[in-house]
Amino acid sequence: PGLLGPETTTSRPMWRNSVRCWQNSRRFAWNLAGVPKRFYSQAQHPPITAAGIVIGDEVLNGDVKDENIGILAKYLHGRGIPLRRVEIVSDVVDEIVESTQRLRAKHDLIFTTGGIGPTHDDCTYEALAKAYDRKVVLHEETRDKMKALHPEKELTPERLRMATLPERCRVIYPYEKSWVPVVVLEEQCYIFPGIPKLFSRLLLSMNDASFLPRGAPIFKRYVWTNKMESEISTPLAELQRVYPSVQIGSYPEFDAVAHNVRLSIRSIDQQLAAEVCERVRAVVDGFYLDQSNDSSSSFFND
């Protein structure tokens, strides 16, 4: 397995050692820089960042509305992995390669959706193999699972395109009722189908830590205010300057009755998030809504 041949679901994920080395180097750098103790938890748990690539002309021309990125973003947030960037690209090999190579240089994980079907314009496997400097080969286990689950269907060349995967990949079958795999390249690039129902089932079945790493838990809290955004923009900007490691977001809600703006505070440091939340509430003359049936009203890890 691994670099000498096709990886399997039993292959040892390489991200574990990479993340550990990164954490050690980050702690050392922060110590030299004299980072205040109150922010040190950020150094102990540097974020694992992710990017998404939606592949398909049908999304770009408006025939299909993407539903997968919202699912992916919420799932990754629950694992402590911020989704930093999303790109939509055409069913063109060179465009997929360019996007992948650029994003892989800046992010720890990449998730692609779409373009793994049996037709001529389904070129995701070919493009990602090229981006990671390898060929595509028929994956026998995927072919066998395809045949076992649908014995009535002939294994035509078109169907076998869906089992022709990049070589030296890790192949995961997280959803037992489907033969469609999640293909992983260099423990960085996760290749998913574009059909929302199947994408969701595969992604949400990947709870085993051996499938995907976990980052530090992200805690979030909400504050509401009746002020307009233009009235609170200056004090919020000042708070963001003082607390750069905390994400402070402002979202107008025009159809709401009890408030005008919802503010979110997110951090991997629970104590720091609580402190910033109180300061935000004070400067915007805000309040907390009773959200007893909504876990987003208190600290939680999705």
C-alpha positions as CSV (number, residue, x, y, z in Angstrom):
1,P,0.0,0.0,0.0
2,G,0.9,3.7,-0.1
3,L,3.5,5.0,-2.4
4,L,4.4,1.6,-3.8
5,G,1.0,0.7,-4.9
6,P,-2.8,1.4,-4.6
7,E,-3.7,2.4,-1.1
8,T,-6.7,0.7,0.5
9,T,-9.1,1.6,3.3
10,T,-6.5,0.1,5.7
11,S,-3.7,2.5,4.7
12,R,-2.3,4.6,7.5
13,P,-3.4,8.2,7.0
14,M,-0.3,10.4,6.6
15,W,-2.0,13.6,7.9
16,R,-1.4,12.5,11.5
17,N,2.4,13.1,11.4
18,S,2.0,16.2,9.3
19,V,-0.4,17.9,11.7
20,R,1.7,16.9,14.7
21,C,4.9,18.4,13.2
22,W,2.9,21.6,12.2
23,Q,1.6,21.9,15.8
24,N,5.1,21.6,17.3
25,S,6.6,24.2,15.0
26,R,3.7,26.6,15.5
27,R,4.0,26.3,19.3
28,F,7.7,27.0,19.1
29,A,7.2,30.0,16.8
30,W,4.5,31.5,19.1
31,N,6.8,31.1,22.1
32,L,9.6,33.0,20.4
33,A,7.2,35.7,19.4
34,G,6.0,36.2,23.0
35,V,2.3,35.5,22.3
36,P,0.2,36.3,25.4
37,K,-0.9,33.3,27.4
38,R,-4.5,34.0,26.8
39,F,-4.1,33.3,23.1
40,Y,-1.8,30.3,23.5
41,S,-4.5,27.8,22.8
42,Q,-4.6,29.1,19.3
43,A,-0.9,28.1,19.0
44,Q,-1.5,24.6,20.5
45,H,-4.3,23.9,17.9
46,P,-3.4,25.6,14.6
47,P,-6.3,25.2,12.3
48,I,-6.5,22.6,9.6
49,T,-7.9,24.5,6.6
50,A,-9.9,23.2,3.7
51,A,-11.0,24.3,0.2
52,G,-13.8,23.1,-2.0
53,I,-14.0,22.6,-5.8
54,V,-17.4,22.2,-7.4
55,I,-17.0,20.7,-10.8
56,G,-19.6,21.0,-13.5
57,D,-20.8,23.1,-16.4
58,E,-24.4,22.6,-15.3
59,V,-23.6,24.6,-12.1
60,L,-21.9,27.4,-14.0
61,N,-24.7,27.8,-16.6
62,G,-27.4,27.8,-14.0
63,D,-29.1,24.5,-14.9
64,V,-28.3,23.0,-11.5
65,K,-28.1,24.8,-8.2
66,D,-25.2,23.5,-6.0
67,E,-26.4,22.1,-2.7
68,N,-23.2,20.3,-1.6
69,I,-21.1,23.2,-0.3
70,G,-23.5,24.1,2.4
71,I,-23.5,20.5,3.6
72,L,-19.7,20.4,3.4
73,A,-19.2,23.7,5.3
74,K,-21.4,22.6,8.2
75,Y,-19.8,19.2,8.4
76,L,-16.3,20.6,8.4
77,H,-17.2,23.2,11.0
78,G,-18.3,20.4,13.3
79,R,-14.9,18.7,12.9
80,G,-13.0,22.0,13.6
81,I,-11.9,22.5,10.0
82,P,-12.6,25.9,8.6
83,L,-13.6,25.9,4.9
84,R,-11.6,28.9,3.6
85,R,-12.3,28.9,-0.2
86,V,-14.7,27.4,-2.7
87,E,-14.3,27.5,-6.5
88,I,-16.7,26.4,-9.3
89,V,-14.9,25.1,-12.4
90,S,-15.9,23.8,-15.8
91,D,-15.7,20.2,-17.0
92,V,-12.3,20.9,-18.5
93,V,-9.3,18.9,-17.4
94,D,-6.8,21.8,-17.5
95,E,-9.1,24.1,-15.5
96,I,-9.6,21.5,-12.8
97,V,-5.9,20.8,-12.7
98,E,-5.1,24.6,-12.4
99,S,-7.6,25.1,-9.6
100,T,-6.5,22.0,-7.7
101,Q,-2.8,22.8,-7.8
102,R,-3.3,26.3,-6.7
103,L,-5.6,25.4,-3.8
104,R,-3.5,22.4,-2.6
105,A,-0.6,24.8,-2.2
106,K,-2.5,26.9,0.3
107,H,-4.8,24.5,2.1
108,D,-4.4,21.2,4.0
109,L,-7.5,19.5,2.6
110,I,-9.4,19.8,-0.7
111,F,-12.9,18.4,-1.3
112,T,-14.2,18.1,-4.9
113,T,-17.8,17.3,-5.9
114,G,-19.0,16.3,-9.4
115,G,-17.7,15.0,-12.6
116,I,-17.2,11.3,-11.8
117,G,-20.0,9.8,-13.9
118,P,-19.9,7.7,-17.1
119,T,-20.2,10.4,-19.8
120,H,-17.6,12.1,-21.9
121,D,-17.7,15.3,-19.8
122,D,-17.1,13.5,-16.5
123,C,-13.3,14.0,-16.3
124,T,-12.7,14.6,-12.6
125,Y,-10.7,11.5,-12.0
126,E,-8.5,12.1,-15.0
127,A,-7.9,15.7,-14.1
128,L,-7.1,15.1,-10.4
129,A,-4.8,12.2,-11.4
130,K,-3.0,14.7,-13.6
131,A,-2.9,17.3,-10.9
132,Y,-1.1,14.8,-8.6
133,D,1.1,13.5,-11.3
134,R,-0.2,10.0,-11.8
135,K,-2.3,7.9,-14.2
136,V,-5.8,6.5,-14.0
137,V,-6.3,2.7,-13.7
138,L,-9.2,0.3,-13.3
139,H,-9.8,-0.2,-9.6
140,E,-10.8,-3.8,-9.3
141,E,-12.5,-3.6,-5.9
142,T,-14.7,-0.8,-7.0
143,R,-15.6,-2.8,-10.2
144,D,-16.4,-5.8,-8.1
145,K,-18.6,-3.8,-5.7
146,M,-20.4,-2.3,-8.7
147,K,-21.1,-5.7,-10.1
148,A,-22.2,-7.2,-6.7
149,L,-24.7,-4.5,-5.9
150,H,-26.1,-4.3,-9.5
151,P,-25.6,-7.8,-11.0
152,E,-28.4,-7.1,-13.6
153,K,-26.4,-4.3,-15.2
154,E,-23.7,-5.0,-17.7
155,L,-20.2,-3.7,-17.0
156,T,-19.9,-1.6,-20.1
157,P,-16.9,0.6,-20.9
158,E,-19.0,3.6,-19.9
159,R,-19.9,2.2,-16.5
160,L,-16.3,1.1,-15.9
161,R,-15.2,4.7,-16.4
162,M,-16.7,5.2,-12.9
163,A,-14.3,2.6,-11.5
164,T,-11.2,4.0,-13.3
165,L,-9.5,5.9,-10.5
166,P,-6.2,7.7,-10.0
167,E,-3.4,5.2,-9.1
168,R,-1.8,5.3,-5.7
169,C,-5.0,6.5,-4.1
170,R,-6.9,5.5,-0.9
171,V,-10.3,4.2,-1.6
172,I,-13.0,4.4,1.0
173,Y,-16.5,2.9,1.0
174,P,-18.2,4.8,3.9
175,Y,-21.8,4.0,2.9
176,E,-22.4,0.3,2.8
177,K,-25.4,0.5,0.5
178,S,-23.5,2.1,-2.3
179,W,-20.5,1.0,-4.4
180,V,-19.5,4.6,-5.1
181,P,-16.2,5.3,-3.3
182,V,-14.6,8.4,-1.8
183,V,-11.2,8.6,-3.4
184,V,-8.4,10.2,-1.5
185,L,-5.1,11.5,-3.0
186,E,-2.1,12.0,-0.8
187,E,-4.4,12.3,2.3
188,Q,-5.3,15.7,1.0
189,C,-7.8,15.6,-1.8
190,Y,-11.1,14.0,-1.2
191,I,-13.1,13.2,-4.4
192,F,-16.9,13.0,-4.0
193,P,-19.8,12.6,-6.4
194,G,-21.9,15.6,-7.2
195,I,-25.4,14.2,-6.7
196,P,-26.5,15.9,-3.4
197,K,-28.2,12.9,-1.8
198,L,-25.2,10.6,-2.5
199,F,-22.7,13.3,-1.5
200,S,-24.5,13.8,1.8
201,R,-24.7,10.1,2.6
202,L,-21.0,9.5,1.9
203,L,-19.8,12.6,3.7
204,L,-21.9,12.1,6.8
205,S,-20.9,8.4,7.0
206,M,-17.2,9.5,7.3
207,N,-17.2,9.9,11.1
208,D,-14.3,7.5,11.7
209,A,-11.2,9.5,12.6
210,S,-9.2,7.2,10.2
211,F,-11.2,8.7,7.3
212,L,-10.7,12.4,8.0
213,P,-8.7,14.4,10.6
214,R,-10.3,16.5,13.3
215,G,-9.3,20.1,14.1
216,A,-9.7,21.9,17.3
217,P,-13.4,22.3,18.3
218,I,-14.9,25.6,17.1
219,F,-17.2,27.3,19.7
220,K,-19.7,29.9,18.5
221,R,-22.2,32.2,20.1
222,Y,-24.8,34.6,18.7
223,V,-25.9,38.1,19.8
224,W,-28.8,40.0,18.3
225,T,-29.4,43.8,18.1
226,N,-32.0,46.2,16.9
227,K,-29.4,48.6,15.7
228,M,-28.5,48.9,12.0
229,E,-25.2,47.6,10.6
230,S,-24.0,51.1,9.8
231,E,-24.4,52.0,13.5
232,I,-22.3,49.2,14.8
233,S,-19.6,48.8,12.1
234,T,-17.0,51.0,13.8
235,P,-17.1,49.4,17.3
236,L,-17.1,45.9,15.7
237,A,-14.1,46.7,13.6
238,E,-12.2,47.9,16.7
239,L,-13.1,44.6,18.5
240,Q,-11.9,42.6,15.6
241,R,-8.6,44.5,15.6
242,V,-8.2,43.7,19.4
243,Y,-9.2,40.0,19.0
244,P,-7.8,39.0,15.6
245,S,-8.0,35.2,16.4
246,V,-11.8,35.4,16.9
247,Q,-14.2,35.6,14.0
248,I,-16.8,38.3,14.4
249,G,-19.6,38.2,11.8
250,S,-22.5,40.6,11.2
251,Y,-25.6,39.5,9.3
252,P,-28.7,41.7,8.6
253,E,-32.0,39.8,8.8
254,F,-34.6,41.9,7.0
255,D,-37.5,39.6,7.7
256,A,-37.0,39.3,11.4
257,V,-39.4,41.0,13.8
258,A,-37.5,41.1,17.1
259,H,-34.1,42.3,15.7
260,N,-32.3,43.8,12.8
261,V,-28.9,42.1,12.9
262,R,-27.5,38.8,14.1
263,L,-23.9,38.7,15.2
264,S,-21.8,35.5,15.4
265,I,-18.6,35.0,17.5
266,R,-16.5,32.0,16.7
267,S,-13.2,30.7,18.2
268,I,-11.4,27.5,19.2
269,D,-10.9,29.1,22.6
270,Q,-14.1,28.8,24.6
271,Q,-13.2,31.3,27.3
272,L,-12.0,33.8,24.8
273,A,-15.2,33.5,22.7
274,A,-17.3,34.1,25.8
275,E,-15.3,37.2,26.6
276,V,-15.6,38.6,23.1
277,C,-19.3,37.8,23.0
278,E,-19.9,39.9,26.1
279,R,-17.9,42.8,24.7
280,V,-19.9,42.6,21.4
281,R,-23.2,42.6,23.2
282,A,-22.1,45.7,25.2
283,V,-21.0,47.7,22.2
284,V,-24.0,47.0,20.0
285,D,-26.5,47.2,22.8
286,G,-27.4,43.6,22.0
287,F,-29.2,40.8,23.7
288,Y,-29.5,37.0,23.7
289,L,-32.6,35.3,22.4
290,D,-34.1,32.3,24.1
291,Q,-33.1,29.6,21.8
292,S,-33.7,26.6,24.1
293,N,-34.5,24.4,21.0
294,D,-31.5,25.7,19.1
295,S,-28.1,24.6,20.2
296,S,-26.5,27.5,18.3
297,S,-27.5,29.8,21.2
298,S,-24.8,28.4,23.4
299,F,-21.3,27.0,23.0
300,F,-21.2,23.7,21.1
301,N,-19.1,21.7,18.8
302,D,-21.4,20.7,15.8
